[in-house]
Amino acid sequence: MPKEKIVVLSGAGMSAESGISTFRDANGLWEQHDIMEVASIDGWRKNPGLVLEFYNQRRRQLKTVEPNAAHYALVELEKKYAVTIVTQNVDDLHERAGSSSIVHLHGELRKVRSAKHENLIYHCEEDINLGDLCDKGHQLRPHIVWFGEMVPKIEIGAQAVAACDHLIIIGTSMQVYPAAGLVDYAQGHAAIYYIDPKPSISNQQYPEVTIIAEKATTGVRNLVDQLLNR
């Protein structure tokens, strides 16, 4: 018998308990910056030095945090299910916890790429500054999908959701598109779970969704135990 398929859609609330800052709870400010200054293609064009330093800070912070219990709990699901993590997060905490199939919709903090050639991508642990160039002589930039840019892996995420038997949504406001639209690809037979301490959806809107109003570490642990004991 082939394994049932689980897709996990994870957002900022997944990593918040590891100490990674979210911006949806901070009045549109992220570490005291207007989000459009540091996370949009227009912001990059206006002030690339500010954007580089902002992501340098995020990269440094990532070295100081560890996966939390929710990340590790999701790995356990692989004992019984075929699990794909489709994440809006740019950290590598799913990887470090041990999940084996991860799609990063919004890029990866520990990678940089050529500002001219988007497929020229490099692993990066250190700071990137103005004047740091790719092999073809163009400025390096964070390997991040900013507001105003296409989300190249959204189709991969949509295909995974369309084929899944269980869809688990964790710590995302369900407000940022196109990622928020992925839930619409779930087929009628799929069981859908939404874990967030402050759910932004209700059963009036989504009667087919099991809403678990818990923080990620608590809600994921309980759901994983339930799914493993089916």
C-alpha positions in Angstrom: 0.0 0.0 0.0 1.4 3.4 -0.9 1.6 5.9 2.0 -1.0 8.5 2.4 0.3 12.0 1.5 0.5 14.8 3.9 1.3 18.4 2.9 2.2 20.9 5.6 1.9 24.6 4.8 4.0 26.4 7.3 4.3 30.1 8.0 5.9 32.5 10.5 4.1 31.1 13.5 5.9 27.8 12.9 9.3 29.4 13.7 8.2 32.0 16.2 8.7 29.7 19.2 12.3 29.2 18.1 12.8 33.0 18.5 12.6 34.1 14.9 10.8 37.4 14.5 7.5 37.6 12.7 6.2 40.7 11.1 2.5 40.2 10.9 2.2 40.9 14.6 4.2 44.1 14.6 2.1 46.7 12.9 3.7 46.2 9.5 7.2 46.8 11.0 9.8 44.2 11.0 12.8 44.9 13.3 11.8 48.6 13.2 11.8 48.6 9.4 8.8 49.2 7.1 8.3 45.9 5.4 8.3 47.4 1.9 11.7 49.0 2.5 13.4 45.7 3.1 11.2 43.0 1.5 10.1 44.4 -1.8 11.8 44.7 -5.2 11.2 48.4 -5.1 13.0 48.6 -1.7 16.0 46.8 -3.2 16.2 49.2 -6.1 16.0 52.2 -3.9 18.4 51.1 -1.1 20.2 47.8 -1.8 22.6 48.5 1.1 19.8 48.6 3.6 18.3 45.5 2.3 21.6 43.6 2.3 22.2 44.6 5.9 18.7 43.7 7.0 19.1 40.1 5.6 22.6 39.9 7.0 21.0 40.5 10.5 18.4 37.8 9.7 21.2 35.4 8.7 23.2 36.1 11.9 20.1 35.6 14.0 19.4 32.2 12.3 22.7 30.9 13.7 21.5 31.6 17.2 18.2 29.6 17.1 17.3 25.9 16.8 14.3 24.0 15.6 11.5 23.7 18.1 9.3 20.8 19.1 6.8 21.4 16.3 9.6 21.0 13.6 10.7 17.7 15.2 7.1 16.4 15.5 6.5 16.9 11.8 9.5 14.7 11.1 7.9 11.8 13.0 5.0 11.8 10.5 7.4 10.4 7.9 7.3 7.1 9.7 3.8 6.5 8.4 3.1 9.2 5.7 4.7 10.7 2.6 5.2 14.2 3.9 6.0 17.4 1.9 6.6 20.6 3.7 5.6 23.7 1.7 6.9 26.7 3.7 6.6 30.4 3.5 9.6 30.6 5.9 13.0 31.5 4.7 14.8 29.8 7.6 16.3 26.3 7.5 14.7 25.0 10.7 12.6 22.3 8.8 15.9 21.0 7.3 17.8 21.1 10.5 15.0 19.1 12.3 15.3 16.4 9.6 12.3 16.8 7.3 13.2 15.3 4.0 11.0 17.0 1.4 10.8 20.8 1.7 9.6 23.4 -0.8 10.6 27.0 0.0 8.0 29.3 -1.6 9.7 32.6 -0.5 13.3 31.6 -0.9 16.1 30.7 1.6 18.0 32.9 3.9 21.2 30.8 3.7 21.4 31.3 -0.1 22.2 34.3 -2.2 21.9 34.8 -6.0 23.0 37.0 -8.8 20.9 40.1 -9.1 21.0 39.6 -12.9 20.9 35.8 -13.4 18.3 34.4 -11.0 19.4 30.8 -11.5 23.0 31.6 -10.3 22.5 30.7 -6.7 25.1 30.2 -3.9 25.1 28.9 -0.4 25.8 31.7 2.0 26.6 31.7 5.8 28.2 35.1 6.0 27.3 38.8 5.4 26.8 40.0 1.8 27.8 43.6 1.0 27.6 46.0 -1.9 30.3 45.1 -4.3 30.1 41.3 -3.6 29.6 39.9 -7.1 28.5 36.7 -8.7 30.7 34.7 -11.1 29.4 36.9 -14.0 30.2 40.2 -12.3 26.8 41.2 -11.0 25.8 42.2 -7.5 24.7 39.4 -5.2 21.3 39.7 -3.5 19.4 37.6 -1.0 17.7 34.5 -2.5 14.4 35.7 -1.3 11.1 36.2 -3.1 10.1 39.8 -2.3 6.8 41.6 -2.7 6.5 42.6 -6.3 8.2 39.4 -7.6 6.9 36.1 -9.0 6.7 33.1 -6.7 8.4 30.5 -9.0 7.7 27.4 -6.8 4.0 28.1 -6.3 3.0 25.6 -9.0 5.0 22.9 -7.2 3.1 23.7 -4.0 -0.2 23.6 -5.8 0.5 20.2 -7.3 1.5 18.8 -3.9 -1.7 20.1 -2.2 -3.9 18.8 -5.1 -2.4 15.3 -4.5 -2.5 15.2 -0.7 -4.8 13.2 1.6 -4.2 15.5 4.6 -3.4 19.2 4.6 -1.9 20.8 7.7 -1.7 24.6 7.9 0.5 25.9 10.7 1.2 29.5 11.9 0.2 31.4 8.8 -2.4 34.2 8.6 -3.8 32.9 5.3 -3.7 36.4 4.1 -0.5 36.5 1.9 -1.1 35.5 -1.7 -0.4 33.5 -3.7 0.6 31.2 -0.9 -2.8 31.6 0.9 -4.6 30.4 -2.3 -2.9 26.9 -2.0 -5.7 25.6 0.3 -8.1 26.0 -2.7 -6.2 23.2 -4.5 -7.1 20.6 -1.9 -9.4 17.9 -3.2 -12.7 17.1 -1.6 -11.4 13.9 0.2 -8.5 15.7 1.9 -8.7 16.4 5.6 -7.6 20.0 6.4 -6.3 21.2 9.7 -5.4 24.7 10.7 -3.1 25.3 13.7 -2.7 28.9 15.0 -3.1 30.5 18.4 -5.1 33.3 16.9 -7.0 31.7 14.0 -7.7 34.2 11.2 -10.3 31.9 9.7 -13.5 30.4 11.1 -15.6 27.3 10.4 -18.3 29.7 9.0 -15.8 30.5 6.2 -14.2 27.0 6.0 -16.6 24.4 7.5 -14.5 21.6 6.2 -11.4 22.7 8.2 -10.5 21.4 11.7 -9.3 24.6 13.5 -6.8 24.0 16.3 -6.4 27.2 18.3 -3.0 26.4 19.8 0.6 27.5 19.4 2.6 25.4 17.0 4.5 23.3 19.5 1.3 22.2 21.3 -1.1 21.9 18.3 1.3 20.1 16.1 2.3 17.6 18.8 -1.3 16.7 19.5 -2.2 16.4 15.8 0.9 14.3 15.0 0.0 11.9 17.8 -3.5 11.7 16.5 -2.4 10.9 12.9 0.2 8.4 13.9 -2.4 6.5 16.0 -5.0 6.3 13.3 
